[in-house]
């Protein structure tokens, strides 16, 4: 969807954003989940 929207970027930028923003949010959520799991399982933690 992002690749298809690049040809219309100047005419209709919302086409690229409709696919790009959810993708960015999924990547951010997975990254934050991974950080939380790493913090929970860290045996070298001083807590």
Buried (B, 14 or more C-beta within 10 A) or exposed (E): EEEEBEEEEEEEEEBBBEBBEEEEEEEEEEEEEEEEEEEEEEEEEEE
